[in-house]
Amino acid sequence: MKAGVSLYSFHKYRSDDSLGMKGCIEKAKSLGYTGLDFVEFGDPASRSEYLKYAADIGNFCKELGMDAACFCVGSDFVNNCASSEVDRVKFLAEVAASLGCEFMRHDATRGLPPSVKTKRGFNDLLPILAESYRSVTEYAETLGIKTCVENHGFFVQQSSRVEALINAVGHKNFGALVDIGNFMCADEESTQAVGILAPYAFHAHVKDFHFRDGSLDAPGEGWFKTLSGNYLRGAILGHGVVRVRQCIETLARNGYDGYLALEFEGMEDPLRAIEISAGNIKRLANI
């Protein structure tokens, strides 16, 4: 396996008045990472300019010897018009190709709001999601991009839902981005969930959390609630409660040999957290 980092982890340092995109890429390399995950950037209103900028960033990565691994984007095939959302995400697959990425991860939906009283469950929405994902991945395949769904965003976060979606799409170009920490947001134990999804893994995120039981008083700033009302706060990898080594070993046992891309969401300074996490990724994965 290889140590990667998502530019999402750099938080405020991504802005142009700080390190900026290229400065963060250079910093990632100096800290020992060899691959990058990208998140949406810029103004997609001008598609040609967007693609031009993505190609420039992709070339910059090549010059530094950094791999562009995955482009992570948002999407919602239920609350947005499905056909227009599919077209938008297909364009983002072109951006992923311009960056030089091998994978693109995009969301499913945040789920219908509580005001909708019927036909709002996962099984009701699965056909819409599967059709949309299949259309995107068929197009992405022509660009040399594999697409994946992450256990992310609460509605499609549990391992059982991610697995059901992948099997409903039923396409060899579509798999899972397994985030070892995100299962906790849906109150699912990470090692068990990784065991379910590891056979489908195209790409992986490594993330850690601090945990506080929901029956206790709210811990204050920096924490958020899980689906069942427990509290989580982002942690430096190895400092939280996620069984990182066991999750990595499970991925490896199922044949995964790609990037372990760090996503840091904690309150500590991102640069220091990313530096510490690099050492822990390499130690825990025996890289």
N, C-alpha and C positions, 0 to 999 in steps of 0.2 A: 504494500500500500504506500501511498504518498501523502505528504502533508500539504494541505491547501487551506486557503482562507477566503471567506466571502468579504468583498469590499463593504458589505453591509456592516461588518464588525467595526469598521473605522468610525462610524457615526459622524460626528461633527467634522472630523478631519477630511471628509470627502469634499467639502465645499471649496469653491475656488479661492476663497480668502484664507484658506488654511493649506493643507498639503495638496488638495485637489486630487483628481482621479489618478493622474500619472505619478504624483508624489506618493500616494498610498500604494500603488503598485511597486514602486521602487522600495518603499519601506517594507512591504511584505517580503520581497526578495532578500533584503538585508537581514531579516529576522529568520530566514531559513526556510521559507515556504517556496514551493516550486509551481504551484497552480493557484488559479483564481476563480472565484464565482463572482459574477456581475449581477447587479440589480438594475432595474429600469433607471434611465438617466436621460437628461436633456428634454427637448420639446419634440414630440413625435408629429407635430402639426406639419412640419416639412419633412416628408419621408426621405427625400434625397439627401438632405443635410444630416438627418439622423443616421442613415446608412454610411455616409461619408465619415462622420465622426466615429462611428463604431469601427470602421475599417482602420482609421488612424490609431485608435486604441489597440486594436488587434495587432497591428504592425509594431506598435511600441512594445507590446508583450513579447513578440517574437524576437525583437532586437535585444531584449533583456534575458531571453531564454526562459520566460515564464509561460506556462501552459494556460490557455483560456479554457476552463473546464465546463462551466455551466452558466447560462443566462437565466436568472430567476425573475419571473414577471407575475403580475397579478392578472386575474381574469375572473369573471362571474358569468356563467352561462345560463343562469336562472333569472337573476334580477335585471340583467341587461338583455337586450335583444340578442338571442342566441346567434342568429346569422351574422349580424354586424360584429359581435364579439369574436366569433370565429375568424372573420376577415381580419380584425385587428390583431389577433394572436398569430395568425399566419404571417402577417407583416413582421411581427416581433421575431418569428423564426428566421426571417431574412436578416434581421439585426444580429441574431445569434450566429448566423453563418458569417456575417461580416466581421464579427469579433473573433471568429476562428474557434468558437466553442464546439464541443462534441454533443452537449446536452442542452436542453431548455426545459426548465420547470415552470409550469403555470398552474394557477389555482383552479378550483372547481366552482365553488360558490360559497358565499357566507350563509346560505340558507334563506328560505323565505321568512319574512318578519312574522312575529306573533299575531299580527292583525289578520293574517291569512289563516283561516280556521281549518281548511281541508287541503288535502293533496300537498302537504309541505314536508312530509317525511323523506328520509333518504331513499327508501325503495320507490317512492312515487317519482322522485327526481332523477333516479339513476338512468333511465333511458335517455333523458335529455343530455345528461352529462356524458354518457358513453358516446352518443352520436357526435357531440361537439368535439370531444377529445380525439375520436377516430378521424374526423375530418382534418383536424389540425395535424395529427401525426402522419397522416398519409401525405400531406403537403410537405411537412418538414422532412420526411424521408427523401424527397426529391432534392432537397438542399444538403443532404448529408447530416441532418440533425436528428438525434433521438430525443423524444419528449418523455416527460415523466410528471407524475403527481407526487406531491410531498404530503406527509402527514402534518397538515398545517391548516390553520384557519378555523378550528373548532368543528365545522360541519363535516368535513372529510378528514378527520384527524385520527380516529381509531383505526387500528391495524385491520380490523374486519371490514371496515368501509373502504379503505384503500385497496385491499385485496379484491373486494367485490367489484370495484370500479375497473381495476386493471383487467380482470377476467371478463367483464362486460364489454370493454373495448376490444379485447382479443386481437391485438395487433403486435407483431414482433418488434415494432419500433417504439413501443410504449411500455414503460415500466415504472418503477418507484424511485423517488429520491427519499431515502430513509434518513430521517432526522432522529438521532437517538434520544434527544431531550424532549422533543415536542410531544411525545406520547403523554408526558406528565400533564400537559394542558388539558387533556381529556381524561385525566386520572387513571391512565393505563400504565402498568409497570413496564419500564423500558426494555428489560432483557427479554421478557416474554413477547412483547410486540415486535422487537427486532427479529426474534426467532421466526415469527410468522411471515414477515416481509422480506427477510434477507434473500430468499430465492428469487425475488423480483427486482432486486436492487440494481439500478443503473449507476446511481451516484449516491453519496452519503454526506450528511452534515453531522458534525460532532458539536454538541452543545451541552451545557451543564446548568443546573438550577439549584438554588437554595429552596427549602420547603418549610412551610409552617401549616399546621393543621387548621382547618377552617373553623373548628370549634373554639379556637383561641382568639384573643383580641386582634384586630387588624394591625399589622406591623407598621403601617404608614407608607411613606414615599418609597417608590421603586418596586413595589410588589403589585401583582395582579392576581385575579381570581381564576381558578380552573373552572371547568364545567360544573363540578359539584361543590364549588365554593371553598376549596383549599387555596392557600397562598403560595405563589412562586415568585422568585426574583432571580434574574440572570446571574450566573456565576462564572468566574474564570474556570476554564476546563480543568477538572481534577479537584476543584475546591468545593463542589456541591455534592448532591446525593445520587446523581446518575452513576450507574455502574459502568463506567466508560470502557474499562478493559474488557469486561465480559461482553459488552455489546460489540466491540471491535472483533473479538475472537469469534463471535457468532457469525458476523459478516464474512470473516475469512473462511470459516468452516464451510460456508455455503458458496465459496468460490469467488467472493468479491475481492478485487485487487486494484481498485481505483483510488480516487482521492478521498481523503477524510478532510472535508472542508469545514474549518472552524466558523461557527456563528456565535459571536459574543454579544450578549444583550445586557450586561451588568452595569453597575453604577461606577465601577472603577475606571480609571483613565484607560481608554481603549488601547493605546499603544503599549502600555505596560501589560495589560491583560493579554493582548495578542502575543507579546513576547513570551510571557510565562506559559501560555497555552501551547505555543510551538514546541517547547521542550517537553511538555506533558504528552502531546500527541505522539511525538517520536518515541518517548519512553514507553507509553502504554501500548503502542502499536508495534514496538520493536523495529522502528524504521531506522 
